[in-house]
Amino acid sequence: MKTQNKCRHALDLPAWLQNQLSPQDQARMEAHVRACADCAAQAKDFRALLEQLKSLPPAVATRDLAPEI
């Protein structure tokens, strides 16, 4: 992300992009992102990051860490 998003709705972007909001809140965020240039730019960055994360192989634990915790 290139600039800090000061919009009060910015913290909801990750949940919105992962469809974790209620249907009404999803619709509100969709409308907001269409109207807010800062949130639209940050949503684009988050989408790219989520796609990169999906392409990573699953992490495999090399040993059981439970006894050491």
OpenMM code with the backbone's topology and positions (N, CA, C; nanometers):
from openmm import Vec3, app, unit

residues = "MET LYS THR GLN ASN LYS CYS ARG HIS ALA LEU ASP LEU PRO ALA TRP LEU GLN ASN GLN LEU SER PRO GLN ASP GLN ALA ARG MET GLU ALA HIS VAL ARG ALA CYS ALA ASP CYS ALA ALA GLN ALA LYS ASP PHE ARG ALA LEU LEU GLU GLN LEU LYS SER LEU PRO PRO ALA VAL ALA THR ARG ASP LEU ALA PRO GLU ILE".split()
positions = [
    Vec3(0.0829, -0.1164, 0.0000),
    Vec3(0.0000, 0.0000, 0.0000),
    Vec3(0.0882, 0.1239, 0.0000),
    Vec3(0.0556, 0.2146, -0.0847),
    Vec3(0.1425, 0.3288, -0.1045),
    Vec3(0.1162, 0.4432, -0.0079),
    Vec3(-0.0101, 0.4700, 0.0229),
    Vec3(-0.0438, 0.5773, 0.1149),
    Vec3(-0.1364, 0.5243, 0.2228),
    Vec3(-0.1394, 0.5956, 0.3334),
    Vec3(-0.2261, 0.5544, 0.4428),
    Vec3(-0.3687, 0.6004, 0.4136),
    Vec3(-0.4617, 0.5090, 0.4284),
    Vec3(-0.6024, 0.5389, 0.4066),
    Vec3(-0.6608, 0.5883, 0.5387),
    Vec3(-0.7086, 0.7113, 0.5406),
    Vec3(-0.7627, 0.7692, 0.6635),
    Vec3(-0.9152, 0.7572, 0.6706),
    Vec3(-0.9750, 0.6916, 0.5755),
    Vec3(-1.1204, 0.6743, 0.5749),
    Vec3(-1.1622, 0.5839, 0.6909),
    Vec3(-1.2702, 0.6177, 0.7551),
    Vec3(-1.3162, 0.5392, 0.8708),
    Vec3(-1.3634, 0.3999, 0.8314),
    Vec3(-1.3883, 0.3770, 0.7035),
    Vec3(-1.4332, 0.2463, 0.6572),
    Vec3(-1.3173, 0.1539, 0.6173),
    Vec3(-1.1966, 0.2051, 0.6209),
    Vec3(-1.0805, 0.1285, 0.5746),
    Vec3(-1.0606, -0.0012, 0.6522),
    Vec3(-1.0908, -0.0003, 0.7805),
    Vec3(-1.0707, -0.1212, 0.8609),
    Vec3(-1.1661, -0.2339, 0.8215),
    Vec3(-1.2749, -0.2026, 0.7542),
    Vec3(-1.3706, -0.3039, 0.7111),
    Vec3(-1.3342, -0.3680, 0.5774),
    Vec3(-1.2362, -0.3128, 0.5084),
    Vec3(-1.2020, -0.3638, 0.3759),
    Vec3(-1.1634, -0.5121, 0.3732),
    Vec3(-1.0756, -0.5596, 0.4619),
    Vec3(-1.0406, -0.7023, 0.4563),
    Vec3(-1.1621, -0.7939, 0.4753),
    Vec3(-1.2479, -0.7611, 0.5714),
    Vec3(-1.3683, -0.8431, 0.5938),
    Vec3(-1.4601, -0.8369, 0.4730),
    Vec3(-1.4743, -0.7207, 0.4125),
    Vec3(-1.5582, -0.7053, 0.2934),
    Vec3(-1.5043, -0.7903, 0.1782),
    Vec3(-1.3737, -0.7833, 0.1551),
    Vec3(-1.3132, -0.8573, 0.0440),
    Vec3(-1.3237, -1.0084, 0.0628),
    Vec3(-1.3348, -1.0534, 0.1872),
    Vec3(-1.3453, -1.1965, 0.2148),
    Vec3(-1.4893, -1.2382, 0.2456),
    Vec3(-1.5846, -1.1481, 0.2141),
    Vec3(-1.7281, -1.1762, 0.2331),
    Vec3(-1.7621, -1.2165, 0.3751),
    Vec3(-1.7040, -1.1479, 0.4717),
    Vec3(-1.7270, -1.1798, 0.6125),
    Vec3(-1.8265, -1.0854, 0.6788),
    Vec3(-1.8793, -0.9902, 0.6039),
    Vec3(-1.9772, -0.8976, 0.6586),
    Vec3(-2.1179, -0.9488, 0.6319),
    Vec3(-2.2139, -0.8919, 0.7027),
    Vec3(-2.3539, -0.9272, 0.6762),
    Vec3(-2.3887, -0.8830, 0.5339),
    Vec3(-2.4914, -0.9410, 0.4745),
    Vec3(-2.5287, -0.8996, 0.3385),
    Vec3(-2.5517, -0.7486, 0.3258),
    Vec3(-2.6148, -0.6875, 0.4265),
    Vec3(-2.6379, -0.5428, 0.4211),
    Vec3(-2.5065, -0.4653, 0.4268),
    Vec3(-2.4161, -0.5086, 0.5146),
    Vec3(-2.2871, -0.4403, 0.5257),
    Vec3(-2.2009, -0.4640, 0.4023),
    Vec3(-2.2107, -0.5818, 0.3432),
    Vec3(-2.1383, -0.6075, 0.2173),
    Vec3(-2.1841, -0.5089, 0.1106),
    Vec3(-2.3161, -0.4896, 0.0999),
    Vec3(-2.3714, -0.3975, -0.0007),
    Vec3(-2.3291, -0.2533, 0.0285),
    Vec3(-2.3309, -0.2156, 0.1556),
    Vec3(-2.2885, -0.0792, 0.1927),
    Vec3(-2.1415, -0.0560, 0.1575),
    Vec3(-2.0569, -0.1548, 0.1876),
    Vec3(-1.9145, -0.1398, 0.1561),
    Vec3(-1.8914, -0.1357, 0.0055),
    Vec3(-1.9649, -0.2155, -0.0687),
    Vec3(-1.9538, -0.2141, -0.2155),
    Vec3(-1.9826, -0.0730, -0.2677),
    Vec3(-2.0916, -0.0138, -0.2203),
    Vec3(-2.1266, 0.1216, -0.2622),
    Vec3(-2.0209, 0.2221, -0.2162),
    Vec3(-1.9731, 0.2047, -0.0947),
    Vec3(-1.8713, 0.2966, -0.0424),
    Vec3(-1.7436, 0.2899, -0.1251),
    Vec3(-1.6985, 0.1706, -0.1571),
    Vec3(-1.5732, 0.1557, -0.2319),
    Vec3(-1.5856, 0.2161, -0.3723),
    Vec3(-1.7038, 0.2097, -0.4288),
    Vec3(-1.7244, 0.2740, -0.5598),
    Vec3(-1.7125, 0.4259, -0.5494),
    Vec3(-1.7449, 0.4816, -0.4324),
    Vec3(-1.7459, 0.6275, -0.4155),
    Vec3(-1.6191, 0.6835, -0.3517),
    Vec3(-1.5411, 0.5997, -0.2845),
    Vec3(-1.4239, 0.6462, -0.2094),
    Vec3(-1.2958, 0.6021, -0.2808),
    Vec3(-1.2234, 0.6971, -0.3346),
    Vec3(-1.1015, 0.6645, -0.4094),
    Vec3(-0.9963, 0.5983, -0.3209),
    Vec3(-0.9833, 0.6436, -0.1952),
    Vec3(-0.8844, 0.5838, -0.1049),
    Vec3(-0.9164, 0.4369, -0.0794),
    Vec3(-1.0423, 0.4071, -0.0493),
    Vec3(-1.0806, 0.2679, -0.0226),
    Vec3(-1.0723, 0.1824, -0.1492),
    Vec3(-1.1058, 0.2398, -0.2629),
    Vec3(-1.0948, 0.1652, -0.3883),
    Vec3(-0.9498, 0.1267, -0.4158),
    Vec3(-0.8589, 0.2195, -0.3929),
    Vec3(-0.7166, 0.1911, -0.4149),
    Vec3(-0.6661, 0.0868, -0.3157),
    Vec3(-0.7071, 0.0990, -0.1903),
    Vec3(-0.6621, 0.0025, -0.0909),
    Vec3(-0.7246, -0.1342, -0.1167),
    Vec3(-0.8492, -0.1379, -0.1609),
    Vec3(-0.9137, -0.2654, -0.1936),
    Vec3(-0.8382, -0.3342, -0.3073),
    Vec3(-0.7941, -0.2574, -0.4040),
    Vec3(-0.7155, -0.3143, -0.5147),
    Vec3(-0.5866, -0.3770, -0.4617),
    Vec3(-0.5191, -0.3067, -0.3707),
    Vec3(-0.3956, -0.3594, -0.3111),
    Vec3(-0.4233, -0.4865, -0.2300),
    Vec3(-0.5310, -0.4849, -0.1503),
    Vec3(-0.5668, -0.6025, -0.0711),
    Vec3(-0.5997, -0.7214, -0.1604),
    Vec3(-0.6719, -0.6975, -0.2693),
    Vec3(-0.7055, -0.8071, -0.3621),
    Vec3(-0.5781, -0.8718, -0.4175),
    Vec3(-0.4831, -0.7878, -0.4557),
    Vec3(-0.3563, -0.8398, -0.5085),
    Vec3(-0.2837, -0.9214, -0.4015),
    Vec3(-0.2824, -0.8716, -0.2789),
    Vec3(-0.2179, -0.9444, -0.1696),
    Vec3(-0.2870, -1.0774, -0.1440),
    Vec3(-0.4200, -1.0775, -0.1404),
    Vec3(-0.4939, -1.2027, -0.1179),
    Vec3(-0.4647, -1.3045, -0.2273),
    Vec3(-0.4543, -1.2602, -0.3508),
    Vec3(-0.4212, -1.3514, -0.4606),
    Vec3(-0.2808, -1.4092, -0.4440),
    Vec3(-0.1868, -1.3269, -0.4012),
    Vec3(-0.0508, -1.3759, -0.3774),
    Vec3(-0.0500, -1.4784, -0.2647),
    Vec3(-0.1249, -1.4523, -0.1591),
    Vec3(-0.1302, -1.5464, -0.0466),
    Vec3(-0.1916, -1.6795, -0.0880),
    Vec3(-0.2924, -1.6755, -0.1747),
    Vec3(-0.3559, -1.7990, -0.2206),
    Vec3(-0.2595, -1.8854, -0.3017),
    Vec3(-0.1610, -1.8238, -0.3640),
    Vec3(-0.0686, -1.8986, -0.4482),
    Vec3(0.0439, -1.9653, -0.3685),
    Vec3(0.0559, -1.9325, -0.2404),
    Vec3(0.1610, -1.9932, -0.1583),
    Vec3(0.1265, -2.1380, -0.1243),
    Vec3(0.2269, -2.2224, -0.1140),
    Vec3(0.1993, -2.3601, -0.0719),
    Vec3(0.1604, -2.3624, 0.0754),
    Vec3(0.0846, -2.4628, 0.1167),
    Vec3(0.0476, -2.4712, 0.2586),
    Vec3(0.1713, -2.4893, 0.3454),
    Vec3(0.1668, -2.4297, 0.4620),
    Vec3(0.2771, -2.4441, 0.5573),
    Vec3(0.2709, -2.5823, 0.6206),
    Vec3(0.3862, -2.6423, 0.6370),
    Vec3(0.3954, -2.7742, 0.6983),
    Vec3(0.4856, -2.7634, 0.8206),
    Vec3(0.4331, -2.8033, 0.9340),
    Vec3(0.5138, -2.8012, 1.0563),
    Vec3(0.6195, -2.9100, 1.0474),
    Vec3(0.7411, -2.8757, 1.0835),
    Vec3(0.8491, -2.9730, 1.0754),
    Vec3(0.8625, -3.0560, 1.2027),
    Vec3(0.8044, -3.0088, 1.3123),
    Vec3(0.8063, -3.0864, 1.4373),
    Vec3(0.6907, -3.0380, 1.5257),
    Vec3(0.6597, -3.1154, 1.6241),
    Vec3(0.5526, -3.0814, 1.7179),
    Vec3(0.6069, -2.9814, 1.8180),
    Vec3(0.5536, -2.8613, 1.8169),
    Vec3(0.6010, -2.7569, 1.9074),
    Vec3(0.5263, -2.7537, 2.0393),
    Vec3(0.4199, -2.8309, 2.0521),
    Vec3(0.3379, -2.8285, 2.1728),
    Vec3(0.4195, -2.8506, 2.3016),
    Vec3(0.5114, -2.9456, 2.3060),
    Vec3(0.5855, -2.9656, 2.4309),
    Vec3(0.6717, -2.8449, 2.4700),
    Vec3(0.7056, -2.7617, 2.3736),
    Vec3(0.7931, -2.6481, 2.4024),
    Vec3(0.7164, -2.5220, 2.4369),
    Vec3(0.5858, -2.5262, 2.4286),
    Vec3(0.5050, -2.4071, 2.4576),
    Vec3(0.4652, -2.4068, 2.6029),
] * unit.nanometer
topology = app.Topology()
chain = topology.addChain("A")
for resn in residues:
    res = topology.addResidue(resn, chain)
    for name in ("N", "CA", "C"):
        topology.addAtom(name, app.Element.getBySymbol(name[0]), res)
